[in-house]
Amino acid sequence: IILSVSAGSYRFSSTPDWVDVHQVTEYGMTDDHTTGYNMILFDRQERLSTEEFYAHMTYELLSLDGIQSLSPITIDYDPTYQSVRIHSINIIRDGITLDRSDPAYITQLDRETSLERHLYDGSKTIVVNLPDLRVGDILDYSYTMKGENPFFSGSYYGVYHTDYSIPIAREYVKIQYPEGIGLQWRTDEMTESFDERSWGNEIARIWDFSEVEGYERESDVPGWYESHHMVEYSSSTSWSELAGYIAQEYQLEEKDRQAAARVLRELEVDDDTAYEIQELIHFVQNDIRYLGFEQGINAYRPHAPREVLENRFGDCKDKSLTLCALLQAIGLEAEPILVHSYKGRILEEGLVNPYKFDHCVMRYKRPGSGWTYIDPTMSHQSGDEGFVHFPEYRKGLLLSEEGALIDLPISREGRVEVKDVVLPDGIGGGATYEITTTYYADEADYQIRIFNNNDLDLMQERYLDFASNLYPDIQVLDSLNVVESTYEGLGMFVTYEKYRVDSIWAEDVDGTIYLELYPLSLENLLEYDREVDRTMPLSVYPKDYTHTILCKLPEEWTIESGEIDFSGEDYSMGMLSQYNPDSRMLTLEYTYQVETDHIGTDEVGRFIEDNKLLMSNIGYYLTYLPGMGGFEFSWLAFVGVFILFALFAYLFYRLYMDYDPRKETVGTPQTIGSWLILPLLGLFIGFFRIGYQLITEFGLFNATSWSGYMKLENAYLSVILWEIVYNVALLSFIVLLLVLFFKRRTSLPILIVIFYAANLLMPFLDLAIVNSLAGMAWSSEEVMSVAKAAVAAGIWIPIFLVSSRVKRTFVKNRSEDDLGLIEETEPIIA
């Protein structure tokens, strides 16, 4: 609820004498039209001794969008310890200054900026709504805010960023502080140079920048990544000093202990067993609602546990300290810890500063055990005592006598396992479709919260809508069922879905029918549409995901197993397909693992590309051409293949007759023996393997196979015809090589080198073309087949080119052989 109130915590006044005043006319304009305004002056000055902060902003309004962005002027403050003095509100039009410092233009609102997070901080907003703003006007205003949170009275902390997303014509930062307070400073390459001057017994550090370039923070950058230049100061020298100071406000009084004892009696908890510890944790997490009143000092000081237990509400500080009180009441050690919800990775960077924390958690220890860490604000957590998920805060400020900045455990047991079972009735019919999804650890906690906050019928409707994206005519066969349990101590949550799809097969334009298998939930995880050209890290969410699809085929099928795998330093993803012909079960297993919360700039391109490649391969189609189930001999194909063999037989016969290189005299001729037996055996194996593939896999003489080929797109048909022609040619060429091998002809070494080269190049080109047409990545089996061909070529090509044994074995010319000029005195193979 937003209520207007009368002004009471602001007033108009002159500029304080400690402020360096800058006139608008001194500075030129920036040249940026993307925001609808130019920022001419950004002036911030702070005086620590009087707790005053001065701001002076000047903008040139370039468009209506710029006016909309900058009007009204808003100033947020906490009235419990702050007040605002407005010095000037001016519009400069055509060189004339129009004073708009009129209370009639000002409204003050109770505006709870953290209301959506159930936090009430009592902040107010001064709203200055100026009339008659025009394009081309200069908007200029200044004010001073006085007061700092009394919780840190006598200490000084601050951070000033010095570059933003828009360019600034002039930027001025002044920090004025008493001599002798021993401030610690942190600067960077932009802010390491500064001016320093004295003002009485105070010192002022000044940074004065001209033409500050704007920068663009890229999309999807981790929240902890600091892309600003900055100045930071702090009066604290150690984390333990700060922890000790804050810990004073987290001490329990006797009344708190008595209130905790009463709750123990109500809950019938009187021991430190794992079950009873869990009872207390769940009581604070689930029965004490999250609600915070953080006006003024209560932004950093927790409410007493006795108040929290009586009201049954509290913020993170309140819930953490209350859980500490309850666990201490049963004899356990328990301590609160301050953390940042997402900046733990960089907490140690820079200076000691309490404003680096925005959340509170706790830890406890049973006798003889280590510390267990709990976030009391997380409701409906699953898992046994000691296995409850703790978020990845990384660092925390321990609020105890020996307080320090400590490392926090990184827990990544969360994972999701999805199993789909598709049971088709038959070719072209319907199917039963079952989905079992198992969530572990924090993934289970998230689902439990969703189901606790929603009706099961509503969840059934949502799940059905999601499944219908794959199979539109899907219907519920059994109601959605859920089970909450544990697995090896970890929380586990399982959902069971069972559907009926009356028509799971679809028909293509060429009459082919197909069944699509698709890991629908994986699509939402893939990071394939992110920006690749980056100078900043890419934010990702750690995941451990497995999706398995089982499909029992209605009849025998010819399916080759395959695997694709992509991995980097902090991620791995892939897909494995396996087929068991005995059970006719096809298994598709998809994995997706990301082990970090960000991908570095040096690996982003590869990561995005791998996601795209997996995305292009996650769909799996079982195609079926009606009538292709049997065998029908094709005389036309037989005649065509016979003519093709005859053509190649003639061509290779001419090669046999015409290519007859002269022999080299390198010593006594030798028979085929020793290691030369290996390539000879390879030729025999290749002959039978290629012949078998032509008859079985290609269905060379099967009329139904050719009928199916004729229905394919021209590109795919061309590839199949090319593969058949190539394999027929290769089969014929192997026959020629075997003849030359046994005749020990001088032409054999060069021709077999051509064979090995072709056996490497042609399959590589064929796979490249096929995968390009299908938009698929190379499978591991395809890569392995090319690698084997490369190894064979790498071994045998050099041997047949330079080996003296080869030159002494293959010594016969055709002319000499035909005339009988060389007598065989020993067997051909020895």
N, C-alpha and C positions, 0 to 999 in steps of 0.2 A: 504494500500500500504506500503510495507516495502522497505526502501531505505538504501543503504550503505552510510556512510559518513566518512570523514577522522577523525582520532583521534584528539581530542582537549580538552576534559574534563577529561582525565586520563593521568597519566605518571608513570614511574618507579621511585621508591625512596627507601631509606633505611627505616627500621622500626623506628617509633617515639620512643624517649627515655622513654616516660611514660609507654610504653607497657611492660608487662611481657612476655618474649619470652620463648617458650617451644620447646625442641628438640624432633623430632620424635622418636628417639631411646630409649627415657626414658620409653615408655609405651608399655604394652603388647597388644596382639590382642584380639578382641572379638571372639565369637564362634557362629556366625549367618550366615548361608549360604542361607537364603531365599531371600535376595535382590541382591545377586551377588557381594556384597562387604561388607567389615567390616569398621565401622567407628572407627578409632583409636583415633582421637583428634577432639573435637569440642570446639573451643576457641573463646569467644566473650568478647571484652573489650570496654568500653565506657568512654570517658572523656567529662563531660558536659561543662566545662569551655571553651573548644576549639571546641565543637561540632564535635568531632571525634568519629568514630566507627571503631574498628579494628576486623577483623575476620581471623582466621587461621584454616583450615580444612585439615585433613589427612585421606586418605582412602586406604585400601588394596583391590585391584581388584581381585576378585575370579573367575569371569567368563566373557564371552562375554556380557551377559546381564548386568553385573555390569559396564563394560566399556561403554555400550550404555546408561546406566542411568546417568553416571557422565560426559560424554563427549558430547558436549563441556561444559566447565565451563561458567556460565553466571552470570553477575552482573548488576542489574537494579539500575538506579539512575535518579534523576531529574536534568538536567543540569542548570536549572535556579537558583539553590542555592546549588547544590552539585558537588563535584569533587571526583575522585577516584585516589588513589595512590597504585599501585601494587608493593609489596615488593618481592615476590618470587613465582615462578611457577617451581616446581621440580618434576621429576620422580626418584624414588629410586629403582634401579634394582640390585639385587644381592649385596646389600650393597654399591653400587656406586651411587652417586647423579648426575643426569643429569639435568643441568639448561635449562629450557624451557622459560626463560624470554625474549622472542624475539617478537618485535612488528609485525613481519611477521605472527605470529600465531593469531593475534588479529584483530577482525573486530568490528566496532561499528554500531549498528542498531537503527533506529527510530522504536520502537516497542510499539505500543499503546496497552497496556495490557487490557484496558477497552473499546476497540473499538466496541465490540459487544453490549455494553450498550450505545453506542452513546456518549461516553466520551473520550475527547482527553486531556491527561495530559502532553504531551510533554516528557514523559519518554524515556530514551535511555537504551540500553542493550549492555554491553561489552561482546563479545563472544570470548572465547579462545578455539580454535579448535586445540588440540594437536595431532601431528602425532605419529605413532609408539607406541601406548599404548598397553600393553600386559597383559595377565592374569598373576598374581603374582606381578605386579608392585605396588609400593606405590606412590599414587598421593598426593602431598603436595603443598598447595598454601596459600598465605596470602595477605591481602590488607587492606587499610584504606579508609573509606568514610568520607568526611568532609562536614559539612553543615547541618542545620536544617531549616525547613520551617520558613521564617521570620514572618509569621503571629503570631507565638507564641514565638517570640524573647523575651528572658529574663525569660521564663517559662520552666519547665522541666517535661517531661512525658515519661514513658517507661514501657514496659512489656517484660520480658524474660521467655519463657517456658523452662523448664529444663528436660523434658523427651519427647521422641518421639516414633514413631512406630518401630524404630530400636535400638538395644543396642549400647551403646557408651563406649569405653574403658576408656576414660578420657574426662570429660567435665569441662570447666573452664569459669566462668563468673566473670567479674570485672566491677564495676560501681564506677567511680572516680568523686568526686564532690567537689566544694569549701566549705570550712567551713562556717557555719552560714547561709546557704540558707534555712534551715528548711524543708528538704524533708520529705514527708510522705512515709511510707513503708508498704508494704503488703507482707507477706510470708505465707507459709503453712508448713505442717509437714516435707516436704523434704528440704525446704529452710530456715527454722527458725534459723538454726545454720550457722554462717558465721565467717570469719576472717575479721578483720578491721585493717588498718594501715595508717599511715600518709605519704604524699608525698609533702613536702613543706607546703603550706597553704591549701592543699587539703586532703581529706579523701577517701580512697578506701575500698569498701566492696567487699569481695571475696568469691565466692562459688566454691569449688574444689571437684568434684565428681569422683569417680572411679567405673568402671563396672556398669554403669547406665543401668538398664534393659529396654528393649523395651516393649511397651505395644501395644495392638491391640484395636483400636477404633472400636467398634462393628458397624455393618451395621444399617442404618436407625435410627441413633441417632439424636435428635433435634439439630439444629444448635447452639442453645444457651447453650447447655450443655457443661460445661468446664470439660474436662477429663485430662488436663495437670496439672502438678505441675508448679509453677511459682514464679517469683519475680516481684513486681510492685512498681514503685515509682512515686511521683507526688509532684509538688511544690504548687499546689492549695489546699486550705483547705476547700472550700465550693463550692457547685454547683452555688449558687447565685453570688459568686465572678467570676466564670468562665462565667456564663451567661451574667453578666454585661460587661465583657471584650469583648466577641464576639458580643454582641448587638450593640456595637459602629460601627461595620461594616455594620449593617443592617438599618442605618438611611436614611430616604428619604430626598433628596434635593428638592429645589423649582422646578428645571427642571423636576424632576421625577413627581411631582404633576401636572405640566402643561401637561406633556405627557399623564398622566392618564386622565386628563380632556378632552384632544383631543379625546381619544379613547371612552370616554363616549358619546361625541357628535356624533362620527361616528356610534356607536351602538344604538344611540337614547335612552340612559339610563339616567334618571334624577331623579330617586326616589329609595327608598330602599324596594320596594315591593318584595315579594318572587320571582315573575317571573323575575324581573330585576336582582336580586341577582344571580339567576340561569343563566341568560344570561352571566354575567361576569365570573362566575365559568366555564361555558362551553367554553367561549372564551379562557380562559387561558389553560384549559385542552386540547381542541381540535384544536385550531387555532394557538397556540404557540407550535411548535414542540419541542420535547425533544432532546437537543443537548448541550453538555457542553465542554467548553475549560477551563481546570482546571490546567493549568501550574502554578507551584509555589504557590504564595499566593492566586491565584484564586481557589485553591482547597477548601479554607475555606471562602473566601470573595466573596459575590455575585456580579454579574454585576448590574449596575444601571438599574432600571426598564425602564428608557427612552431608553436605548440601547436594552433591551429585546423587548420592544414594537415596536421599529423600525426594528430590525432584524427578529422578529417573531420566535426566538428560544432561548432556555435557559435550564440550568440544574435544579435540584430540588430546589436549593437555589434561582436561578433567578426567577423561576415560582412562588415560594411561596411569595417572596418579592413583585413581580409584582402584584399578586392577592391582597396582603395587600394594595398596593397603590391604586388599583382600588376600593376596598371596602371602604377604608378610604375616597376616593373622593366622595362617596355618603353618608358619615356621620356615617359609622359603625366603631366600634373598630375592629382592625385586628392585629394579631401578628404572627410572624414566630416561629416555634418550631423545634429543632433538635431532631432526633430520630435515633434508629438503626432499620434496616429493619426486623431483626428477633431476636435480643438479648435484647429486652426491659424487658424481665422477670428477667434479672440479671444485669441491668444497675446500680442499687443501690449498688450491691455487690462490694467490693473493694474500690479503691480510685477515687477521682475526676480526670477525664481524658477526654480531648476533642476528643481523637481518638476512643472513645467508640461510636461515632455517625457517621453514614454513609449516612444519608438522612435528608431531610428537608420538613416539612409540615407547615400548618398554621391553625389558628382558627379565627373566627369572631363572633361578637355578635351584634344582633339587639337590639334597645332600649326595655327594659322590658323583654328580653328573655335571655336564657342561652347561653353558648358558643356552636358553631357548628364547628366541626373539618373537614378539607378538605385536601386531598392529591392532589395537583394541577397537579401531574405527571400522574394521572390515567385518561385516555381518555375514552369518551363515557360512562360516568356514568349515570345511570338512577335513578329515584326517585324524589319526590318533594323536594323543598327546606327544609332543616332540616332533611331529611330522606336519604340523600345520604350516601352510605356505606363508612365507614372509617376503614382502615385496623387495625389489632390488634397489634399496636406498644407498648401498655401498659404504657410506660414511655417516657417522653420527656423533653428536656431542653428548657424552655420558655425564648425567647430572648426579654426581656422587662426590664424596670427599676427595677421592683421587681422580676427579673428572678429567677427561681428555677426549680428543677427537679419535674415535676408534673405527676400525674396519668392521663392517657388518656383513653377515653371510650373504652370499649370492645363491639363491635357490632357483634352479631351473628344472624341477622335476615335471613341470606341466607339459602335458602332451595330449594329442587327440588321435584316436584310432577309429577309423570308419570302415565298416565292412558292408558291402552291398552283395546280396545274393539274387541273381536274376535266373529264373527258371522258366524258359519258354515252353509253351505247350507243344509247339511244332513249328515248322517253317510257315511263316505268314500269319501265325495266330497270335494269341495273347500271352501273358506271362504273369507270374507272381514275382513281386519285387519287394525284398526285405532289406531294411537298413538298420544296422546296429552301430551306434556311435558311443564310444567310451571316452570320457574325459577324466584326466588325472590332475591332482593338486590344484593350482590356481585356475586351470581351465575348468575343473569340476566346480570350484567355488563360484565362478562366474555364472555357470549354467544353473546352479542351485538358486542363486539370487534371482535369476530371471524367472524360474519356475515358481519360486515362492511369491513373486509379485504378480503372477498372471494365472488366470484360470486355465486348467488343463485342456478344456475344450477350445479355448482361444489358441493355445499353443499347438493343438492338433491342426487347427485351421492354418496357422502360419507354416507349419511343416508341410502340409499338403500343397499349399501355394508354392512353396519352394521346389518341391519335387515335380510339380506340374511344368516347371520351366524345361525339364528334360522330356517328360512324357505328358503331353497336354490332357489326354483322356484318362489320367490316373484316378483311381478311386480307393478309398480307405477300405481295407479288408479286415484289419483288427485295429482296435483303438490304440492310440499312442500310450506306451507304458514306460515308466521311468523307475530306476532303482538307484538309491543312494547307499554306498558301501565304502569299504576301504580295500586297498591292495598294497600289501607290504607296508602298511602304516599310512600310505598316502590316501588322501581323499579320492573317491572314485564316484562318478555319476554316469549312468548308462541310460540311453534312450533306445527304445525298440519301436520300429515302424514296420508296418506290413501293408502292402498295397496290391491292387489288381490293375493291370494294364490290359485292356481288352484287345488292343491292336498295337503291339510293341514294334512291329515291323513297318517300315515305310517303303514306298516305291519311288524309284528314280525315273527320270524321263525316258531312259532307254529300256524300261521294263525290269531292271534289276531291283530286287528288294534287299533291304539292309536293316540290320539291328545295330543301333548306336549304344555303345557303352561309354559312360562319361562320368568322371569324378566331379560332380557338380560343386561340392563344397571347396575343392581345391582351387577353382577358378577365382574365388574371392580372396585367396591368399597371395596369388602371384603378383609380383611387383613389375608388371610388364609395361605400364604406361607412365613410368616416372621419367623425370628429366635426366638425361645422360651427361650432357656437357656441364660439369659442375666444378666449382672451386671450393665447395663446402660439403661435409659428409652428408650422406643420405640417411634419414631416420627410418628404421625398420623395427619390427616387433619380434623378439625372439620366439621361434616356433619349433615344434617338433610334431610333425603331422604325417600320418600314414593313412592312405585310402586304398583298400583292397576291394576289387570287384571279382566275384566268382560267378561264372555263367556256365551252366550245364547245357551243352549243345544238344539239340534234339536228334542229330544224326552225326555220322563221322564227318570230320572236316580236315582239310589240309591247312595247317597253321604252323608257321615257323616261330620258334621262341625268339625274343629279341630284348635288347636292353639299351636304354639311353641313360647317360649319367653326366651331370654337370656339377662341378664343385669348385669352391674357392677357399680362401683362408678361413672364413667363418661361416660357410654355408655349403650345403650339398642338396641336390635335388635330382630326381630321375624317375624312370618308369621301367618296370620289368614285366615282360609278358611270357607266360609259360602255358603249354598245352599238354594235357595228359590224354593221349588217344584211347587208353583203356577205359577211363571213366568219362571221357568226352568233356572234361572240365577245363575251361579256360580261366586262367588266373592273371589278373592285371594288378600290379602293386605299384602305387605311386608314393614317393616319399618327398618330403619338403622339410628341410631343417635349416634354421637360421640361429646361430649361437651367439649373436651380439645384438645390441640395440642400434647399431649404425654400420654403414658400409663406407669405408674411406674413399676419398676421391680417386685414388689410384686403382680401385677395384670396382667402382660404380658401373663403368661401361660394361665390363664383363658380366657383372651381376645382373644388370637389366637385360643384356642380350641372352643370358642363360634362361632368365624367366620367360622371355619371348619364345625361345626355342622350345622350352617345356610346354608353354601354352599352345604352341602350334602342333604339339604331339600328344596332347592329353586325350583327344577323342580317338575312339577305337571303333571301327566299323566291321561288322561281319556281313559280307555281301553274298547274295545267292541269285543265280540265274535260273529261273524255272526251266526244268527239263535237263539240267546239267548233272543230275544225280547218277545217270548210267553211262554206258559206253556204247557208241555207235560208230562203226568203222567208216572212215571217210576215204573213198577211192580218189576223190579229187585232191585231197591233201596228200595221199600216197603218191599220186602221179606227180604233183608239184614238188614234193620232197625228192622223188626219184630224179626228176629233171635237174634239180638243184645239185644233188650228189654227182650226177653225170657231168654237169658243168664244171664243178670243182675238180672232179677226177681228171677231166681233160686238161684243165689249167695246170694242175700239179704234175700231170704226166709230161706236159711240155717243159715244166720247170725241171723235172727229173732228167729229161733228155738234153736240154739246152744249157743248164747251169752245171759246168764241169770244170771247176778250178784246178790248176796244176798243183801237183803234190810237192811238198817240201821235203828235202833230204835231211833228216834229223837223227838218223841212226837206224837200228834194226827194227823193222815193223813189229808191232805187238798186237795180240788179240784183245777182244773186249773182256776186260776183267777188272779186278780190284774195285775201286770206287765208281767206275763207269757203269757198274750194274745198277747203281741208284737212279741215275736219270733214265735208264732204260725201263726200270720198274715204274718210275713216275709216268712215263708215256703210256704204259699199259693201263695203269690205274686211271689216268686221265681219259683214255679212250672209253673205258666202261662207264666211268662216272658221267661223262657228257652224254653218252648214248642213253643211259638210264634217265637223266634229266629231260632229255628231249621227248622220251616216250611217256614218262609219268607226270612230271611237273608241267610241261608245256602241253601235254595231251596231243602230241604231234599228229596222230592218226585218228583222233576222237572228233567226230563231227559236232558233238555238243560243245566241246571246247572252242572250236572255230566259230560256232554260232555266237558264243559269248564274246569272243574277241571282236567280231564284226559290230557289236553294239557299243564298243568303247569309243571314247573320244579319239579323234585322229592322232593326237599327240601320243596317247597311251598305245594305240594300235601300232603306230610307227615304231615305238620302242620295242614292242613284243616281236614284230616282224624282223626288226634288226637283230634282236637277240637270237631268234631262230636261225637266221641266215648266218650270223657269226658262229654259232655253235656247230652248224653243219660244215662250214668252212674249216673250223678248228678240228673237227672230227676227221675230216678228209686230210688235213695237213698232218695230223698225228700219224695217219696211215703212211704217208710219204716219209715222215721222219723215221718210223720203224723200219721201213724198207731200206732207207739209206744207212740206218744204224747197223743193221745186220750185214749189209754189203760193205760197211766200213768205207763209205764214199767220202772223198775230200770235200764234197758240198755240205756234209752234215754239220760241221761246227758253226758256219755262218747261219744256216737255216734254223738250227736249234736256238741260237742266240735271238733270232727274230721271233721264235716261238715264245721264249721266256719274256721278251720285251712286250710282245702283244698280250701275253697272259697277265701282265701287270697293268698296261695302259688301258686296254679295252674294258675290263671290269671296273676300273676306276671311273672312266668316262660314263659307263652305263649307270653305275650307282649315283654319280653326281647328277645325271640327267633325271633319273627316276625320282630321287629325293627332292630335286628342284621342282619337278612337276607336282609332286604331292605336298610340297611345303613342309617336308619332314627333315629332321636332323639325322645324321648317320648313326645307326645303331652300333653297339660295341661289336656285334658279330660281323657287321659289314666292314668296320674298321679292321677287325682281326683278319678277315679274308684278304683284304688289300695288303695288310702288313705281311701275311704269309707269302703272297705273290712277290712282294718287294724283297723279302729275305731270299726266296728262291732265285730271283733274278740277280740279286746281289752276290750270291754264291756262284751260280753256274755260268753266268755270262762271262766274268773274267776268266774262269777256268777254261771254257771252250775257246776263248780267244788266245790265251797265252800258254796253256799247259803243253809241255813237251810230250807228255803221255798221250794227249789227244792227237798231237801231230804225228806221233808214231803209230797210232791206231787207225786213224781215218786217212788211209794212204792210197786208196784205189780211185782211179779215174774211170768214168764210164767207158771210154774208148778202149782202155787197156783191159777192163773187166770183160767187155763184150767180145774182144779178140782173144781172150784167154792168155794174155801176156804175163799175168801174175798167177803163179801156182800157189794153192793153199797147202802148206806143209804142216799146219796145225789147226786145231778146231777154231771156229770163229769166236766162241766164248770159252775162256779158260779160267 
